[in-house]
Amino acid sequence: MEKIIVLDFGGQYNQLIARRIRECNVYCEVKPYTMPMEELKALAPSGIIFTGGPNSVYDESSPHYDPAILDLGIPILGICYGSQLIAWMAGGKVESAPVSEYGHTEVEIDKSSVLFSDVEDTTVVWMSHTDYIAKAPEGYRVTGHTPVCPVAAMENAEKKIYATQFHPEVMHTREGMKMLRHFALDVCGCKGDWRMDSFVETSIRSLREKIGSGKVLCALSGGVDSSVAAVLLSKAVGKQLTCVFVDHGLLRKNEGDEVEAIFGPKGSYELNFIRVNAQERYYKKLEGVTEPEAKRKIIGEEFIRIFEEEAKKIGAVDYLVQGTIYPDVIESGLGNSAVIKSHHNVGGLPSVVDFKEIIEPLRMLFKDEVRRAGLELGIPDYLVYRQPFPGPGLGVRIVGEVTAEKVRIVQDADAIYREEIAKEANKWRRENAAGHIYKNAGVSTKDAPRIDPPWMPSQYFAALTNMRSVGVMGDFRTYDYAVALRAVITSDFMTAECADIPFSVLQTVMNRIVNEVKGVNRVFYDLTSKPPGTIELE
């Protein structure tokens, strides 16, 4: 199978690069930069990509690689730190830039480069650097520049080595996918025939072989990731699988009952389903805890302890299944990458677990790939396209201490928000897409894709800030909480932009929350993109 290898030099976008290459229907894996040259060659990659990173190449303690890699004859693309590394290894000059560049930047492009053949002469890219290539190496020509960055892109077409100081993989780079597609298909010569159906088929077969006759315990939250993981395992091992749903009291309004209705005894799936009502247990553990990472660790610890208890009731259990996906792994810190936030099923795992092994069948997938896998598995569209929800639940949508009262407030506010968004979206569909059948009607997207309004968020929710302020309701003074509304548009959940929800809708949501949710007198709308923010508040 043809593949492209991403060598990770510690950047935060390393897995996103792999995601973009897979979007070209080319299989891609991420490997640490410490991988020996012989092991890398043994993988027989069609191409290699060097990621960004926080270091300076001229620092001896920074991540480096054997310069001989440039003479292997394998196409290489260097991004950000990776571009500087290529320049440094090939004898160019890398220095601290007189002017750093961060954010959206206009770059002048040389369209004679295969990488930029159909890109605009001047295009918008995402820059993030303090060093720069002051002089390109001998044999390389400059193919992109900005007023303060003389080598924003360069190439040695004869050796098939390319480099960009900017990040083509992030959505902020307007024509980044064109560039990556040219590298994967035109430079590396890949056919682009890797498909999600092959991933599903291969995963089921490998899971069946790995598990054999063992018993499997699956963490089922009812969210997209755990649902797809559960169905994937059920296809592989059937009744050997027991799904345990832990209701930690941090779910959205009425969601515990909805999960049981879908996956429980009266639901559509033949699963061994157990519901554990652990609300009071979690509230007690979280009492007085305000630090976000501490909350995540506590939620993760209890998560595992409850599964250990249920496993003992069931009998010998060999494997624990979790719906961990790529963004979870990245943001929890991978290799030399920085920790953005620990995820309950990554950074929160205790060192001792009473299972033979943890299985994470979706660990290599991004959110949209998980949805595609769900469709391949035959999961109904309305489940596959359900709103994403973090493992720690409302624990990371309540800033500060978590209490039953705060949970009630954010549940009610979030329910109003989701109700008004759905109402406005359906109104738009009726007016702009008459005659279409939508995903939530249970019809395959291949036959009748849902038409969404252009402002429709990929993810949206209400969160409770820890801020209280004075307000006036009627003739009385109030001193209540502020709710923050969050809505983003994204394809991969690694980068995101604020959704431009109509102001009239936000105004309606605000009025309803202030009037209907006891304990709230202010409502904010979070405009922050990712980066610099994360999608969740904590």
N, C-alpha and C positions, 0 to 999 in steps of 0.2 A: 504494500500500500504506500502510495506516495505521501510524503509528509514534510512539513516545515518545522524546524526546531527553533524555539525561542530561547536564547540564553539569557537568564535573569541576572542582571547586575545590580539588583536592589531597588528598581523603580516601582512606583505604585501602579503603573499601567501595564505591568508585565503580562498578566492574564488577559487583559483587554486586547492586547495585540493578538494573542492566540484566538480570542473570540472573533476578531475581525477577519483573520485569515480563514477561519472555519466558515465565516459568512460567505466567503468565496468558494465554498464547497471543497476546501482543501483541508485535510486533517492536520492538526497542529498540536504540539505538546510543548510545555515549558520545562526546561531543565536548568539546574543551577550552573553558574559560570565556572564552578569548580569541577565540572564534569571533565575527566581526562580526554585528551584529543582522540585517543584510540577508541574510546567508548562512543564518542560523538560520531566518528567515521563509521563505526559499526552499525549505527542507526540508518546509514545511507540516506541522509536527508536530501530533499530536492532543493532546499534552501535553508539559510540560517538567518535569524534576526537577533541583533544585539539590542537589549532594552536600554531604557534610561536608568538613571541612578543618582544618588545624592552626592557622590564623591567627585574629586578632581583627578583626572587621569595622570597628571604630573606628580601626584602624591604617591610615593612608593607603597604606602599601606592600602591604596585603593585597589578595587577589583581589576585584575588584568587577565589577559589570556595569551596563549602562545601565538606570536605574530605569524607563525607558519600557517595558521588557519586561513590567512589571506591568499595562500598559494595552493589551496586544495582543489581549486576549480569549482567549488560549490558557491552558487550565488549568495551574496551577503547583503543585508540591509541593516545599517546602524541608525538608531533613533536616539536623539538627544545625547546622553552620555555615550551611547553606542557609536554615534557619529564621531564624537571626539576621540573615542578609543581607536577607531579605524585610522583617523588622521594621525594620532600619536604613534601607533604601531607602524604606519607606512612612512614615517619620517616627516610629517607635517608639524605645524606649530600650534599648540593649544595653550591659551592664556586666560587669565581672569579678564572678563569683558569690562571695558570702560563703562558701558551702560548695560545693565541687566535687562532682560525682556521677560515679562510675565503676562500671560493672558492673550487675548485676540491681537494678532499682528498681521499686517499686510506684507506679503512676500512677492517679490518680482521673480517670475519663473522663466526658465529656458525650456520652451516646449519641444526642442529637438531631442530632449531626454525621453527615453521610452517610459520613464516613470511619470512624466508630466505631459504626455502627448495630447491628451484631451482636457487638460486643466487650463483655466483662465490665465492670461498673461500675468495678472495680479490677483492673487487669491488670499483668502483669510485663513490663517493657521493658528494653532495654539502653541505658544512659546512658554518655556519654563526653564531658564538657565541663567547662571552667573558666570560660567566660563564660556568660551567660544573658540572656534577654529580660526586662529589669526592668519594662518597660511595653509592652503591645501597642499597635500604631499605631491611629489613629482609623479606624473602620470594620471593625475586626477584633474578634472575640470569642474569649475563652479557652475552649478545649474540653478541656484536660487540665492537671493540676497535680500536684506532689508537695509534701511539707512544706517543701522548701527551694528548689523551682523553681516560681515562680508562673505561668509560661507554658510548660508542658511541651508544649502544642499550642495552635494558634490557627487561625482561618480567616476569610476574607472570602468567604462563600458566593456572594454576588452576582457577584464577579469570578472565582469558582472558583479561589481561591488558598488553599492549605492549608500548614501548617507543623508539624513535630514536632521537638522538641528531641532526642528519642530516635531510635534507629535501627530502623525497622520491617523493614529488609532482612535483619538478622542473625537466625540461628536462636534466639538468646537472647531475642528479643522474642517472647513466647508467641503472640500473635495478629497478628504483623506482616503475614503474607500476606493476612489479611482486609483490613487497611487498604490495602495496595498494590493489591489486587484492586478494592476500591471506587474507588480513585483512577483506575485504568486503565479500568475498565468503566463505572462509574456517573458519575464526574466527567468523564472525557475522552470517554466515549461510544464507546469502542472495541468492536468486535464480538468480538474474541478468536478470530480464525480463522487466525492464523499457525501453521503446523505444520512439523515437522522434515522431512517428505517434500518440502515445497517447497524447503527449504534444500538438501537433497541434489540434487534435480533442477536447481536453479539453479546450484549449485556445479559440477556436472559440465559443464553447458553453458558456463559462463563459463571454466572451466579449458581446455576444448577450444578455445574461441575464442582464448584468450590464448596458449596454447602452440603452436597450429598444427601445424607439422611438426617442431618442435624436439624435442631429446632431453632426457629428464628423469632426474635422479639422486635417489633417495629414501633418506633415512636411516631404516632399519628396525631397530628394537630388539626388536620382538616384543611390546611393550607395547600397551595399548589405543590410545593416541593415534597412534603411528606406524603401527599396523596399519590403523586406520580411514583415515588419510591415504593409505597405500599403495593400499588397495582403491579409494578414491575416485579416485585418479589413474589406476589401471588401468582403471576404468570410462570415464575420460575419454579416455585416449590409448593404451591397450593396450600393444603391444610397444615403443613409444617410451620406456617406463619401465624403468629398471634400479634394482633395490633392493639397496643395500649394507648388510650387517649387520656392524657393527664389534663384535667381541668384545673388549672392553677389559679383561677379567679381573675386572670389578667387578659381574658379574651374580650372580643368585641361583644356588644349587646346581643344576648340570646344565642351566641355562636356555639356554646357548648351543646345546647339542644339540637342545633342545626347539624353539627358534626355527627352526633349520634343518629339523627334521622337519615343521614346519607350512608354512613358506614356501619351502623349498628345492625341488630338482628332483622329489623324491618326495612333495611336499606337495600340497595341494588347490588351489593358486592358480597361474595361468599368469603367473608373474612372472620377469623376468630377475634371478636371485638370486646375489649374491656375498657370501661370508663372508670377513672379514679377521680373522685371529687376531693381535691386537695386545697381548696381555697383558703381555709383557716390556717392550714399548715404553712402556706406560703406567706400569708399576711404576718404571721407571727415571726417568721424568719427574717422578713424584710423590715420589721419594726425598727425605726430609728436610723435606717441606712439611707444615706443620701448620695454617695459617690457612685456614678454610673457603672464603672467597672466592677465595683463591689456588688452592686445589684445583679449584674450579669453573672458573676461567679456564683452567687448564692442561688440564683434561679437554675443555673447549670448543675450545681451540686445536688440540689433537691431533685432535679430532673433525673439524674442518674440513680440516686438513692431510692426513689420510688420505683424505678424500673428493676432495680435489684430485688426489692421487696416483692414485686409482682412476679418476677422470674422464679423466686423461691416457691411461690404459691403454685405456679404452673408446673414446676419440676425443673429438670436439667434443661438449661437453655445455652446454646452454643454461640449464637451470634446476636448482636444488637444492630439494628438498621436505623440509620439516620438520613434525613433529607438534606445533608450539607451540600451546598453548591459552591462554585468557584468564588463568587464575591465574598462569601463567608470566610473562605480560606485566606484570600488576599488581605482582607481588612483585619483579620486576626493576626496577620504577620506571617510571611512565607519566606524562608531563607533569610536574606539580609534586608527584606522589606520592613518598613516601619509598621508598628501596630496602630491601626486606625481605631478599631474597637474590637473587643473580644466577642465572639458569637457563642451562644449558650452551648452549641454542639461542636465547638472547636476549642476556643481558649478556655471554656468553662469546665472541660472534662477533668474529673479527679484523676490522680495518677494510678489509682487502683480501681479496677472495674471488674465486677464478678461475671464476666463473659469471656469466651475464648477470643473473640475478635469483634471489632466494630466494622460494619460494612457501610460504605457510603457510595451507593451506585451512581449518584448524580454529581459527585465531587468535581468532575471535569466539565460540567455544563454551566452555562450562564442561564439567566432566568428565561429568556425567550427560547433557548434551546430546550429547557425543561418543558415549556408549554408545547413545543413541537413534539417532544417525546410523548407527552400525555396524549396528544391527538393520535399519534401512531399506535398507542396502546388502546385506543378506543374509549378513552375517558370523555364523557360529555363535555361539550364546549363551555357550558356555563360553569363547570368546575375548573376546567383548565385556565380560564380567564378570570378566575376569582382574584380579588384584590390581594396583593402580597401582604404578609403579616409576619413580623419578626418573631423568632422563637421565644425571646423573653416577654413577648406580648406588650401589654400596656405598661409593664415595668420600665420600658425605655421610652414610653410616650407620656410618662408622668415625671416631670423634673423634680428631684428631691425625694423625700420619703414617700413610700407607697402605703396608702391606707384604703380601707374599704370605701370610705366616703369619696376619696379622690378617684377611685376606680369607677364609682357610680357616675361622677361628674363627667369624666372623659368618655365613658360609654354612651351616655345620653347625648353629649355634644357631637360625638362622632357619628352616631346614628342619624341625627338631623342633617349633618353635612353630607353623608352618603345618600340620604334620601333626596335631598335637593339637587345634588349633582345628577343622580339617575333621572330625576324628573325632567330637568332641563335637557339632558342628553336625549332622552326619548322624544321630547318635544321637537328638538332639532331634527332627529331622524324622521319623524312624521312629516315635517315640512320640507326636508331636503333629500330624503331617500325613500320616497313613497314606493311601495311595491317590493321592497327588500325584506328578506327574512333574516333576523339577527341571530347572533350566536346564542343568546340566552333562550332562544326558542328551541334549542337542541338540534338545529340543522347544521350539517357539516360546513365548515368554513370553505371547503373546496368548492361546494355547490352554491353557497349563498353567504359570502363574507359580510360581517356586520360593518355598517358604515358609521363611523364615529365622527363627531364634530371635530374641527381642527384643534380646538382647545382642550379636548378630552384628556385628562391626566392618565398617565400610566399607573400612578399610585397617588392616593390622596387619603388624608386622615386628619383627625383633630387630636391635638396633644394638650396636656395641661402644664402650663408654666408654673413656676414656684413663686410668681409675682402676685402680690395682692395690692389693690389700690382702692382709693375712695371713689365711690360712685353715688348716683342719686336714682332711686327707683320710687316713683310716686312722690311723696313728700318726705321720704326717709333717706338717711345717709346709709350707704352700704360700704363694706370693706371686704371685697370678695376677690376671687381668682380671675386671671386672664387666660383664655383659651387661645392657642395658636393653631391656625389652619395651615396645612402643608399640602401642596399638590405639585407634582413634577411630571415632565414628559421625558421618557427615555426608552431606548431599545434594549439596553444591556444592564441597566442599574449600576453601572460603574461610573458613568457620567450622566448628568441630568440637568435640565433647564426648568425653571419655574413655569407652570402652566398658566396661560393667559385666560383664566376663567372670567366670564362676563361679570362686570362689577355688580350688576343687578342681582346675580345669583349670590355673590358674596354678601351683599347687603341683606338679602332674605335670610341667609344662613345666620348672619350676625344677630338679626332681630329675633329669630326663633330661639337661638341659644340663650341669649340674654333673658328672654321672657319665659322660656320653658325649662331651663336647667338651673336649679337652685344652687347658689354658691358662685355664680359667674356674673361679672358685670362688664367685662371687656373681651373683645375678640380681635386678634391680630392675624394678618396674612403673611406668611414667611416667603419672601421673594428670593432667597438664597439658592444659587445653583450648586451643583456638585461637580468638581470642586468649586469653591473651597469648603463648602459644607458637606455633610452627609445627608442621606435622605431622611433617616430618623433623626430625632432631636438629640438623643443620647447614644 
